[in-house]
Amino acid sequence: MLHSGAAGTGADRTRLRGLLLQTQDLPEGFSARLRGGWRPPFRPAAGDCRRVLESAGHRAPQGASDVRVTATYPGHGLGELAGIGLESHPGEGAERRFAALAAALDRCRVAAVPATGAAADRETLLTGSDLALDAVGDDMRARRLHGRLNGYPYEMHVVLIRSGRTLVSLVHAGIADVDAGRTQRLAGFLADRAGGSAGDGDET
């Protein structure tokens, strides 16, 4: 259940798909039975938040690589899931793409705003704060989005990782609190896969 971008080299798409299918060391608490690309459960409030969240989802955001795959690992917690987006970029493209998304993530202060009209009684408000994780990969940036989704307590951890020419976008979300330790382990798992994959050299 992987979604792939329509363009790009077949070899790179196969490489990225293989990274998500290598689930033998997937952190405990996540199912290896992949689902299709993740869809944000709300309409992001601002362009910066939207660009970052879409990088982990089924819909390719502006600036994404043509060589891209997405999938979702279901979690064992209430409403828990991990949405994953992988992109492959030639040359220094992954560094530039990471820098642009990391800046957008820093500017994502309010990801979802309260509803109005008939939906006003189902409060949705997610605000951003720092998320301290140990660094993995060549570059990493993380942020916590916390508040309420349709009246329920909800939390999302958004993590960007660059390993060589591969960019990893991760959203770990669930009802109430999300375990930062499990986010850390999942980020490490993905960074190890991306950094250790064949074909991650300097070819264009």
Secondary structure, DSSP 8 states (H G I E B T S, - for coil): --EE-SSS-HHHHHHHHHHHH--TT--TTB-SS-BS-B--SS--SSHHHHHHHHHTBSS--TT--SEEEEEEEEBSSTT-EEEEEEEE-STTHHHHHHHHHHHHHHT-SEEE----GGGTTS--EEEEEE------SSEEEEEEEEEEETTEEEEEEEEEEEETTEEEEEEEEEES---HHHHHHHHHHHHHHHHHSTT-SS--
